Amino acid sequence: MTIKKFDVCISGSGAVARGLALALSSNGWRVAWACAEQGGQAKAEDIRTYALNSRSVALLERLRIWPALQSASTPVHNMQIRGDGSGHLAFSAWQQCVSELAWIVDAAALERLLGEALKFAPHVTVVPPLAEGSPPVDADLLAICEGKHSATRAALGVDFKKADYGHWGVAARLSSTQPHQGVARQWFRSPDVLALLPFHDPVPGSSYGLVWSLPQARAQEVMALAPAEFEAALRQALDEVDPGASAVVGTLSLRSHVAAWPLALAQAERWSGPGWVLLGDAAHQLHPLAGQGLNLGLADVDTLVSTLTESRRMEPWRTAGDERLLRRYARRRELPTRAMAGVTDGLLRLFADDRAPLRELRNTGMALLDQISPVKRWLVSRALDA
């Protein structure tokens, strides 16, 4: 490989790495993409779904990805959240004065479309993944988007402070005998959290993406169930926390394999240094109960690109790897990321405690919050622009 000078070398193969490469290229930056997957192809077996907020959608629109992705996505017009008692919260796009609260998208489709767009990006060069024996990449900045198990972050000596929840996230695709009507539903069952995200596949208008946070032992039991047994366990879980749930969501059928992964709260001690920066799960990890993981990663992309582009215009003497410039990016992202992590962690711990007085208090609190429209609008506005 001919050695050439780049502005940014991006290490990683997921949606954050792909989005960053495309965004930097569209702003004229010379990018080396160190991708571990041949040709940058997404994994076809990925059954995860993402809930994208308005900021993420706006970024994808600027990257000209959204029109193709929107046709295979489902808008969320309403959200229904139930506690493990009488607690209930309802959010609507109409009350928020927006057309939708979020879009549920297919993880594999998003990565595939980003990868296809990168084939035509004029300033992106695919290089071998960062590893011992790989040819050197001469770049001012190394952007590390390798996920929570980042080897490059570890090689830099950056501590990744991690607290395991002892829970696994269980994901699957479901179809229903009832239309979802664009309603996302979530139940806090103590100690687990169950979410049904409206989706278009495999049955348009009547499918869901399941995200179920379970204690590890129970998650392993659920993973070992036959499809009919899995459906029965899911139905039982819904009926236990909400006797009317089955009538609303209909009979659910498993339409995919079941995937699972361990859940944790984590954050890197430093997000940047001289010539390097962390983005996405390489910098932070949180519980999926609010569906904000990818949104935070894409907000990292949006902020880094705007920070670099702003500096190129106002401070042309700084390189992309300037340490002071990268600290500016980190400061802009640290507060909203910590705030979202605090909210998700606090909610999970609040509902994990099964003592009767606390259960009554939290459900009463949810019911009261549901009546305070200004606070609800503020909460949704934070999630829309994480």
Beta strands, then each sheet from edge to edge (+ up, - down):
strand 1: 5-11
strand 2: 31-34
strand 3: 49-52
strand 4: 74-76
strand 5: 78-82
strand 6: 88-92
strand 7: 102-106
strand 8: 124-127
strand 9: 138-144
strand 10: 160-176
strand 11: 183-188
strand 12: 193-199
strand 13: 207-215
strand 14: 252-254
strand 15: 259-268
strand 16: 272-273
strand 17: 276-278
strand 18: 284-285
sheet 1: 8+ 2+ 1+ 9+ 17+ 16-
sheet 2: 3+ 7- 4+
sheet 3: 6+ 5- 11- 12+ 13- 10+ 14-
sheet 4: 6+ 5- 11- 12+ 13- 10+ 15- 18+
end
